[in-house]
Amino acid sequence: MDTSPASPTIEVRLTGQPAPDDVGRLCALLEAAEPSLVICDIGGLGRVGLGAVDALARLRLTARRCGHRLEFRGAGPELRDVLGLVGLGDLL
């Protein structure tokens, strides 16, 4: 997980399968920041599993709760399909 906060935009990149600790640290970063645009590059997630779905849902919930506007970028067709199947197609 790479993070590079830049006012007023926070940019993050998720690669591989995000570990719960990685997601927790990212959520803590969002909770500590002033409301901003958060751009999350998810093109490097690789094979999509339920761990990735959980991570994206947690990020979305945290961002909304903290007043951030969250944009996911780089989602591949496999991720779009999986999110649609679990009823979270609106995340993207």
N, C-alpha and C positions, 0 to 999 in steps of 0.2 A: 504494500500500500504506500503510495507516494502522496504527500499532501504539500500544497504550496499555496498558503493563503495570500491573497492579494486583494486589497480593498478596491471596490466593494464586492469582488468576486472571489469565491473560494473554489479552487479546482482540485479535484481528487481523481486518482486513477486506481481502479481495482484490477488486479491481475491474478490469474490462477483462481483457486478456490479460496475465498476470504475466510480466515479463521474467526471464530467468535471474538477473540481478543482484538483483532484488527477492526472489526465492526464496532466493538465497544469503544475503542480509542477514537474512531472516526465520529461516532455519535457524541462523545465527550467534546471533541473539537467543535462540532456544530452547536452544542449547548453553551459553550463558552464564547462563541462569536456573536457579534451583532447581526441582526437580520440582514442577509445578503442573498445574492444569486449564488447557488452552489451548482457547479458543473461537475458531473461525475462521469468520467470516461470508463465505460464498462466493456469496451471492445476486446480487452485482454483477458476476460474471464475464462475463456477456453470452454471446455465441456460444461454444460449447464446441469446443475443438480439442485436439489431442494435447499442446500446450504446457500447457494447464490440467490435463490428466490427469497429466502428468509432475510439475507443481508440487505437486499434492495428494499424489501418491505420495511425493515427496521430503520433504514436510512430515511425513507420517505416519511414515516411516522415522526421521527425525531425532527426532521427538517420542518414539517408542518407545525409541530408543537412549538418550535422555536421561532417561527415566523420567517423562515427561509423560503426562497423559491428554488426548487430542485429540478434540474434537468439532467436526464441520463442521455449520454451520447455513445454511439458506436455499438448499439445492440444488434447482434446478428439474428438471423431468422430462427435459429433454434431457441434462443432466449425468448424471442417474441412469442413463439408457439407455446413454450412451457408456461410463460406468464398468462397467456390466454387460457390455457387448459385449467389453471388453478384459480381463474377469476381475477387475475391482477393485470390484465392487459392494459389497463389505464395508467399503470406506473410509467409507461413510456409515452 
